């Protein structure tokens, strides 16, 4: 059973009691071998559960994208405001460079 669990691609076992996991896997394998209808139902249920989880993940991703877009749209400056801010900062930088050049010249 340990080899079957290891080969399943489920990753490392993090449970505190690996014997319980092996017994559960063995029980499921026994039931699946004895009754193909149960195996098919279990497979369908697992597939449905996986797809439901994927749908929730997609929904969460879409919500995160929409919240991010709203944040950018409402809280970040508009283009005209950003251009004015950049021009003001360039002017302040130019004034700062002129005054530091004057100070450097006075010190020499």
ABEGO torsion letter per residue (X at the ends): XAAAAAAAGAEBBABABAAAAAAAAAAAAAAAAABAAAAAAAAAAAAAAAAAAAAAAAAAAAAAAAAAAAAAAAABBBAAAAAAAAAAAAAAAAAAAAAAAAAAAAAX
